[in-house]
Amino acid sequence: MTSDTMTTRRPYIIQAMYRWIVDNQLTPHILVNTACEGVKVPVAHINDDQQMVLNINPSSIRNLNMGLRTITFNAAFPGIKANIVLPIESIQAIYAVENGEGSLFDFELDGPLAPESSTGPDLHRVKSQEAHQKLSKTSKSTKSTPTLRVLKQDPTQIEDK
């Protein structure tokens, strides 16, 4: 099977990144393109760019199901309990909120969806450079360059005990 005929790697990467972030005791967030067909989220919480960031930490949501075509879970928003449905193609990024580590998805390089035998609605691809720029700014601003400093001690000032 060539890379041209392989299915999308996105659901596998999302699942792996989610597990890695949670295993490291960090808080996973996903950036969602709410303009994608099949997205079901509380409309009042969608921003002007048709995007939404969702906290998918196990303590914040219930009944998480990460399938090959959709991600579903139950979440509570101020005054609203919601059943969230996110087609895989609507996920633009998954990252740890504490340090920005994660994965941004390139819509042009992704393969086709999983076979029709998978559950979920038919979806279409959406391209968004804004999500990449926003996430890049966030992750760059939270990282600092590590440095090492050599401390030399004067051997005449060492006390023998």
MIVOTI-664860 format. One record per atom (N, C-alpha, C): atom name; residue number from 0; x, y, z; residue in three letters. Coordinates in steps of 0.02 Angstrom, whole numbers. Layout:
N
R  zalum  finu       u       v       w  dopa
R     CA   NUM       X       Y       Z   ALA
...
END
This chain:
161
R  zalum  finu       u       v       w  dopa
R      N     0      42     -59       0   MET
R     CA     0       0       0       0   MET
R      C     0      45      62       0   MET
R      N     1      32     108     -45   THR
R     CA     1      72     169     -48   THR
R      C     1      42     222      -3   THR
R      N     2      81     274      10   SER
R     CA     2      56     328      54   SER
R      C     2      -4     363      23   SER
R      N     3     -11     360     -43   ASP
R     CA     3     -68     391     -77   ASP
R      C     3    -134     355     -61   ASP
R      N     4    -130     290     -46   THR
R     CA     4    -191     252     -34   THR
R      C     4    -203     238      40   THR
R      N     5    -159     261      83   MET
R     CA     5    -168     250     155   MET
R      C     5    -220     298     182   MET
R      N     6    -255     278     235   THR
R     CA     6    -304     321     266   THR
R      C     6    -269     375     307   THR
R      N     7    -307     424     328   THR
R     CA     7    -280     479     367   THR
R      C     7    -247     455     432   THR
R      N     8    -192     485     449   ARG
R     CA     8    -157     468     511   ARG
R      C     8    -181     510     569   ARG
R      N     9    -222     560     555   ARG
R     CA     9    -244     607     606   ARG
R      C     9    -275     574     668   ARG
R      N    10    -324     527     662   PRO
R     CA    10    -353     499     723   PRO
R      C    10    -302     462     766   PRO
R      N    11    -253     431     734   TYR
R     CA    11    -202     395     771   TYR
R      C    11    -156     443     808   TYR
R      N    12    -138     497     775   ILE
R     CA    12     -95     547     807   ILE
R      C    12    -132     581     864   ILE
R      N    13    -196     597     854   ILE
R     CA    13    -236     629     907   ILE
R      C    13    -238     583     968   ILE
R      N    14    -252     519     957   GLN
R     CA    14    -256     472    1013   GLN
R      C    14    -189     466    1049   GLN
R      N    15    -135     461    1011   ALA
R     CA    15     -69     454    1041   ALA
R      C    15     -49     517    1079   ALA
R      N    16     -61     576    1050   MET
R     CA    16     -44     639    1083   MET
R      C    16     -85     648    1146   MET
R      N    17    -149     631    1143   TYR
R     CA    17    -193     635    1201   TYR
R      C    17    -165     593    1259   TYR
R      N    18    -149     532    1242   ARG
R     CA    18    -123     486    1294   ARG
R      C    18     -57     511    1322   ARG
R      N    19     -12     535    1279   TRP
R     CA    19      53     561    1300   TRP
R      C    19      45     621    1345   TRP
R      N    20       0     667    1327   ILE
R     CA    20     -11     728    1367   ILE
R      C    20     -39     709    1435   ILE
R      N    21     -89     666    1437   VAL
R     CA    21    -120     645    1500   VAL
R      C    21     -71     605    1543   VAL
R      N    22     -32     560    1512   ASP
R     CA    22      18     522    1549   ASP
R      C    22      70     566    1582   ASP
R      N    23      84     624    1552   ASN
R     CA    23     131     672    1581   ASN
R      C    23      98     721    1628   ASN
R      N    24      36     707    1647   GLN
R     CA    24      -3     746    1694   GLN
R      C    24     -10     819    1673   GLN
R      N    25     -21     828    1608   LEU
R     CA    25     -35     894    1580   LEU
R      C    25    -107     896    1555   LEU
R      N    26    -130     953    1533   THR
R     CA    26    -199     963    1514   THR
R      C    26    -207     967    1438   THR
R      N    27    -238     916    1407   PRO
R     CA    27    -246     917    1334   PRO
R      C    27    -302     964    1312   PRO
R      N    28    -286    1004    1262   HIS
R     CA    28    -336    1048    1231   HIS
R      C    28    -336    1033    1156   HIS
R      N    29    -393    1041    1124   ILE
R     CA    29    -396    1034    1052   ILE
R      C    29    -424    1098    1022   ILE
R      N    30    -397    1116     964   LEU
R     CA    30    -421    1173     926   LEU
R      C    30    -466    1144     872   LEU
R      N    31    -528    1168     869   VAL
R     CA    31    -579    1140     825   VAL
R      C    31    -602    1193     774   VAL
R      N    32    -606    1174     712   ASN
R     CA    32    -637    1215     660   ASN
R      C    32    -712    1200     662   ASN
R      N    33    -750    1244     691   THR
R     CA    33    -822    1232     700   THR
R      C    33    -862    1241     636   THR
R      N    34    -829    1265     583   ALA
R     CA    34    -864    1273     518   ALA
R      C    34    -868    1206     481   ALA
R      N    35    -832    1156     504   CYS
R     CA    35    -834    1090     471   CYS
R      C    35    -904    1059     479   CYS
R      N    36    -925    1025     428   GLU
R     CA    36    -989     991     430   GLU
R      C    36    -988     935     483   GLU
R      N    37   -1041     931     523   GLY
R     CA    37   -1047     879     572   GLY
R      C    37   -1025     898     642   GLY
R      N    38    -995     957     651   VAL
R     CA    38    -973     980     717   VAL
R      C    38   -1035     998     758   VAL
R      N    39   -1038     971     820   LYS
R     CA    39   -1093     987     866   LYS
R      C    39   -1062    1012     931   LYS
R      N    40   -1064    1078     941   VAL
R     CA    40   -1039    1111    1001   VAL
R      C    40   -1088    1167    1019   VAL
R      N    41   -1087    1192    1081   PRO
R     CA    41   -1130    1249    1098   PRO
R      C    41   -1110    1310    1057   PRO
R      N    42   -1156    1335    1017   VAL
R     CA    42   -1143    1390     971   VAL
R      C    42   -1121    1453    1007   VAL
R      N    43   -1145    1465    1066   ALA
R     CA    43   -1128    1526    1103   ALA
R      C    43   -1053    1531    1119   ALA
R      N    44   -1017    1475    1117   HIS
R     CA    44    -947    1475    1135   HIS
R      C    44    -899    1473    1075   HIS
R      N    45    -925    1481    1015   ILE
R     CA    45    -884    1482     955   ILE
R      C    45    -858    1553     945   ILE
R      N    46    -793    1561     931   ASN
R     CA    46    -766    1628     921   ASN
R      C    46    -779    1654     850   ASN
R      N    47    -760    1716     837   ASP
R     CA    47    -774    1747     773   ASP
R      C    47    -739    1712     714   ASP
R      N    48    -685    1677     727   ASP
R     CA    48    -648    1641     675   ASP
R      C    48    -677    1572     661   ASP
R      N    49    -735    1557     689   GLN
R     CA    49    -766    1491     682   GLN
R      C    49    -722    1436     712   GLN
R      N    50    -687    1453     766   GLN
R     CA    50    -645    1405     800   GLN
R      C    50    -665    1402     874   GLN
R      N    51    -644    1347     905   MET
R     CA    51    -658    1338     975   MET
R      C    51    -602    1296    1004   MET
R      N    52    -579    1314    1063   VAL
R     CA    52    -530    1274    1099   VAL
R      C    52    -567    1237    1154   VAL
R      N    53    -557    1172    1157   LEU
R     CA    53    -592    1131    1207   LEU
R      C    53    -542    1095    1251   LEU
R      N    54    -554    1098    1316   ASN
R     CA    54    -515    1062    1366   ASN
R      C    54    -542     990    1366   ASN
R      N    55    -500     942    1349   ILE
R     CA    55    -522     872    1349   ILE
R      C    55    -487     831    1402   ILE
R      N    56    -469     864    1457   ASN
R     CA    56    -439     830    1514   ASN
R      C    56    -491     780    1542   ASN
R      N    57    -470     720    1561   PRO
R     CA    57    -518     671    1586   PRO
R      C    57    -561     696    1644   PRO
R      N    58    -535     742    1685   SER
R     CA    58    -575     768    1741   SER
R      C    58    -626     821    1718   SER
R      N    59    -620     844    1656   SER
R     CA    59    -665     897    1631   SER
R      C    59    -721     871    1587   SER
R      N    60    -714     810    1562   ILE
R     CA    60    -764     783    1516   ILE
R      C    60    -784     712    1537   ILE
R      N    61    -836     686    1506   ARG
R     CA    61    -859     618    1520   ARG
R      C    61    -870     582    1454   ARG
R      N    62    -865     516    1456   ASN
R     CA    62    -882     472    1400   ASN
R      C    62    -843     489    1336   ASN
R      N    63    -779     500    1343   LEU
R     CA    63    -737     515    1285   LEU
R      C    63    -732     453    1240   LEU
R      N    64    -745     463    1175   ASN
R     CA    64    -737     410    1126   ASN
R      C    64    -699     439    1067   ASN
R      N    65    -638     416    1057   MET
R     CA    65    -597     439    1000   MET
R      C    65    -598     385     947   MET
R      N    66    -639     395     897   GLY
R     CA    66    -644     347     842   GLY
R      C    66    -602     368     783   GLY
R      N    67    -607     330     729   LEU
R     CA    67    -569     346     669   LEU
R      C    67    -600     403     629   LEU
R      N    68    -664     416     640   ARG
R     CA    68    -698     470     602   ARG
R      C    68    -724     526     645   ARG
R      N    69    -737     512     709   THR
R     CA    69    -763     564     753   THR
R      C    69    -735     557     824   THR
R      N    70    -737     612     859   ILE
R     CA    70    -723     614     931   ILE
R      C    70    -787     638     964   ILE
R      N    71    -810     601    1014   THR
R     CA    71    -871     621    1050   THR
R      C    71    -857     620    1124   THR
R      N    72    -891     665    1160   PHE
R     CA    72    -887     666    1233   PHE
R      C    72    -942     711    1260   PHE
R      N    73    -953     707    1325   ASN
R     CA    73   -1000     751    1360   ASN
R      C    73    -960     802    1398   ASN
R      N    74    -982     865    1395   ALA
R     CA    74    -947     919    1428   ALA
R      C    74    -998     967    1458   ALA
R      N    75    -975    1005    1508   ALA
R     CA    75   -1017    1056    1538   ALA
R      C    75    -987    1124    1524   ALA
R      N    76   -1029    1169    1500   PHE
R     CA    76   -1011    1239    1490   PHE
R      C    76   -1053    1279    1539   PHE
R      N    77   -1037    1341    1551   PRO
R     CA    77   -1077    1380    1599   PRO
R      C    77   -1152    1377    1582   PRO
R      N    78   -1189    1342    1624   GLY
R     CA    78   -1261    1337    1615   GLY
R      C    78   -1284    1287    1563   GLY
R      N    79   -1238    1250    1532   ILE
R     CA    79   -1256    1204    1478   ILE
R      C    79   -1219    1137    1486   ILE
R      N    80   -1256    1083    1480   LYS
R     CA    80   -1224    1017    1473   LYS
R      C    80   -1232     998    1399   LYS
R      N    81   -1177     976    1369   ALA
R     CA    81   -1178     965    1297   ALA
R      C    81   -1147     899    1277   ALA
R      N    82   -1176     868    1226   ASN
R     CA    82   -1146     810    1193   ASN
R      C    82   -1106     837    1135   ASN
R      N    83   -1041     832    1138   ILE
R     CA    83    -997     860    1087   ILE
R      C    83    -982     807    1034   ILE
R      N    84    -988     826     971   VAL
R     CA    84    -971     782     914   VAL
R      C    84    -922     821     870   VAL
R      N    85    -863     792     860   LEU
R     CA    85    -811     824     820   LEU
R      C    85    -786     776     766   LEU
R      N    86    -803     789     704   PRO
R     CA    86    -773     749     651   PRO
R      C    86    -697     756     653   PRO
R      N    87    -661     704     640   ILE
R     CA    87    -587     705     643   ILE
R      C    87    -559     763     603   ILE
R      N    88    -588     778     546   GLU
R     CA    88    -561     832     504   GLU
R      C    88    -570     901     535   GLU
R      N    89    -613     907     585   SER
R     CA    89    -622     972     617   SER
R      C    89    -567     987     668   SER
R      N    90    -528     937     687   ILE
R     CA    90    -475     946     736   ILE
R      C    90    -415     976     701   ILE
R      N    91    -396    1037     721   GLN
R     CA    91    -340    1072     690   GLN
R      C    91    -276    1063     730   GLN
R      N    92    -283    1050     795   ALA
R     CA    92    -223    1041     837   ALA
R      C    92    -243    1008     902   ALA
R      N    93    -195     973     932   ILE
R     CA    93    -201     948    1001   ILE
R      C    93    -136     966    1035   ILE
R      N    94    -142     993    1096   TYR
R     CA    94     -82    1016    1130   TYR
R      C    94     -93    1019    1206   TYR
R      N    95     -38    1020    1243   ALA
R     CA    95     -40    1028    1315   ALA
R      C    95     -42    1103    1329   ALA
R      N    96     -91    1125    1367   VAL
R     CA    96     -99    1197    1379   VAL
R      C    96     -41    1225    1420   VAL
R      N    97     -10    1184    1462   GLU
R     CA    97      44    1209    1506   GLU
R      C    97     107    1229    1468   GLU
R      N    98     123    1193    1414   ASN
R     CA    98     186    1207    1379   ASN
R      C    98     180    1212    1303   ASN
R      N    99     121    1203    1276   GLY
R     CA    99     111    1210    1204   GLY
R      C    99     134    1150    1163   GLY
R      N   100     160    1098    1195   GLU
R     CA   100     183    1039    1159   GLU
R      C   100     123    1002    1130   GLU
R      N   101     128     983    1067   GLY
R     CA   101      73     947    1036   GLY
R      C   101      82     939     962   GLY
R      N   102      27     936     927   SER
R     CA   102      30     924     855   SER
R      C   102     -21     968     819   SER
R      N   103       1    1000     765   LEU
R     CA   103     -41    1040     722   LEU
R      C   103     -51    1001     658   LEU
R      N   104    -111     999     632   PHE
R     CA   104    -125     957     574   PHE
R      C   104    -127     997     510   PHE
R      N   105     -91     972     459   ASP
R     CA   105     -88    1002     393   ASP
R      C   105    -141     968     350   ASP
R      N   106    -191    1005     330   PHE
R     CA   106    -247     976     293   PHE
R      C   106    -227     953     224   PHE
R      N   107    -178     983     194   GLU
R     CA   107    -158     965     126   GLU
R      C   107    -122     897     123   GLU
R      N   108     -86     878     175   LEU
R     CA   108     -46     817     173   LEU
R      C   108     -82     756     201   LEU
R      N   109    -140     765     228   ASP
R     CA   109    -175     709     260   ASP
R      C   109    -208     665     208   ASP
R      N   110    -213     600     223   GLY
R     CA   110    -244     552     178   GLY
R      C   110    -319     552     184   GLY
R      N   111    -352     506     148   PRO
R     CA   111    -425     502     151   PRO
R      C   111    -449     476     219   PRO
R      N   112    -513     485     231   LEU
R     CA   112    -543     460     293   LEU
R      C   112    -540     385     296   LEU
R      N   113    -555     359     355   ALA
R     CA   113    -559     287     365   ALA
R      C   113    -614     258     320   ALA
R      N   114    -612     193     306   PRO
R     CA   114    -662     163     263   PRO
R      C   114    -734     175     286   PRO
R      N   115    -781     169     241   GLU
R     CA   115    -852     182     255   GLU
R      C   115    -880     139     311   GLU
R      N   116    -848      83     325   SER
R     CA   116    -873      39     378   SER
R      C   116    -867      73     446   SER
R      N   117    -825     125     451   SER
R     CA   117    -819     162     513   SER
R      C   117    -882     203     524   SER
R      N   118    -898     216     587   THR
R     CA   118    -957     255     602   THR
R      C   118    -942     329     595   THR
R      N   119    -994     368     582   GLY
R     CA   119    -986     440     578   GLY
R      C   119   -1011     467     512   GLY
R      N   120   -1023     533     509   PRO
R     CA   120   -1048     564     448   PRO
R      C   120    -995     573     396   PRO
R      N   121   -1015     584     333   ASP
R     CA   121    -968     601     280   ASP
R      C   121    -942     671     293   ASP
R      N   122    -878     680     281   LEU
R     CA   122    -846     744     297   LEU
R      C   122    -810     772     238   LEU
R      N   123    -792     836     241   HIS
R     CA   123    -751     867     189   HIS
R      C   123    -692     902     223   HIS
R      N   124    -640     915     184   ARG
R     CA   124    -580     945     210   ARG
R      C   124    -586    1021     210   ARG
R      N   125    -553    1052     260   VAL
R     CA   125    -552    1124     266   VAL
R      C   125    -481    1145     279   VAL
R      N   126    -458    1198     245   LYS
R     CA   126    -390    1223     254   LYS
R      C   126    -391    1285     298   LYS
R      N   127    -345    1288     346   SER
R     CA   127    -343    1347     390   SER
R      C   127    -271    1361     410   SER
R      N   128    -245    1418     389   GLN
R     CA   128    -179    1439     409   GLN
R      C   128    -182    1478     475   GLN
R      N   129    -240    1509     491   GLU
R     CA   129    -246    1548     552   GLU
R      C   129    -234    1506     614   GLU
R      N   130    -259    1444     614   ALA
R     CA   130    -249    1400     672   ALA
R      C   130    -175    1388     683   ALA
R      N   131    -138    1376     629   HIS
R     CA   131     -67    1364     635   HIS
R      C   131     -32    1426     663   HIS
R      N   132     -49    1485     639   GLN
R     CA   132     -17    1546     662   GLN
R      C   132     -33    1559     735   GLN
R      N   133     -96    1549     756   LYS
R     CA   133    -115    1561     826   LYS
R      C   133     -79    1512     872   LYS
R      N   134     -77    1448     854   LEU
R     CA   134     -45    1398     896   LEU
R      C   134      30    1409     898   LEU
R      N   135      61    1429     843   SER
R     CA   135     133    1442     841   SER
R      C   135     151    1500     887   SER
R      N   136     111    1553     887   LYS
R     CA   136     124    1610     931   LYS
R      C   136     119    1589    1004   LYS
R      N   137      69    1549    1020   THR
R     CA   137      59    1526    1089   THR
R      C   137     117    1483    1112   THR
R      N   138     137    1434    1071   SER
R     CA   138     190    1388    1093   SER
R      C   138     258    1422    1095   SER
R      N   139     271    1470    1050   LYS
R     CA   139     335    1505    1052   LYS
R      C   139     341    1549    1113   LYS
R      N   140     286    1580    1134   SER
R     CA   140     290    1626    1190   SER
R      C   140     297    1590    1256   SER
R      N   141     280    1526    1260   THR
R     CA   141     285    1490    1323   THR
R      C   141     350    1452    1331   THR
R      N   142     391    1449    1279   LYS
R     CA   142     454    1411    1283   LYS
R      C   142     512    1459    1294   LYS
R      N   143     559    1437    1336   SER
R     CA   143     620    1476    1344   SER
R      C   143     679    1431    1327   SER
R      N   144     733    1462    1307   THR
R     CA   144     793    1425    1288   THR
R      C   144     828    1402    1351   THR
R      N   145     841    1337    1358   PRO
R     CA   145     876    1313    1417   PRO
R      C   145     949    1334    1415   PRO
R      N   146     977    1348    1473   THR
R     CA   146    1047    1367    1477   THR
R      C   146    1079    1330    1536   THR
R      N   147    1144    1319    1530   LEU
R     CA   147    1183    1288    1583   LEU
R      C   147    1235    1338    1606   LEU
R      N   148    1251    1337    1670   ARG
R     CA   148    1300    1382    1697   ARG
R      C   148    1349    1341    1739   ARG
R      N   149    1414    1349    1728   VAL
R     CA   149    1464    1313    1766   VAL
R      C   149    1482    1354    1828   VAL
R      N   150    1477    1322    1885   LEU
R     CA   150    1495    1354    1947   LEU
R      C   150    1560    1324    1972   LEU
R      N   151    1610    1365    1980   LYS
R     CA   151    1674    1340    2005   LYS
R      C   151    1681    1361    2078   LYS
R      N   152    1704    1314    2117   GLN
R     CA   152    1713    1328    2187   GLN
R      C   152    1787    1331    2202   GLN
R      N   153    1806    1379    2243   ASP
R     CA   153    1875    1387    2263   ASP
R      C   153    1893    1329    2309   ASP
R      N   154    1943    1286    2290   PRO
R     CA   154    1960    1228    2331   PRO
R      C   154    1986    1246    2400   PRO
R      N   155    2010    1306    2409   THR
R     CA   155    2035    1326    2476   THR
R      C   155    1979    1341    2524   THR
R      N   156    1918    1349    2499   GLN
R     CA   156    1862    1365    2542   GLN
R      C   156    1819    1304    2558   GLN
R      N   157    1839    1245    2537   ILE
R     CA   157    1801    1185    2552   ILE
R      C   157    1819    1161    2621   ILE
R      N   158    1768    1150    2662   GLU
R     CA   158    1780    1127    2731   GLU
R      C   158    1778    1051    2733   GLU
R      N   159    1823    1021    2770   ASP
R     CA   159    1822     949    2781   ASP
R      C   159    1778     936    2841   ASP
R      N   160    1736     887    2835   LYS
R     CA   160    1692     870    2891   LYS
R      C   160    1705     802    2915   LYS
END
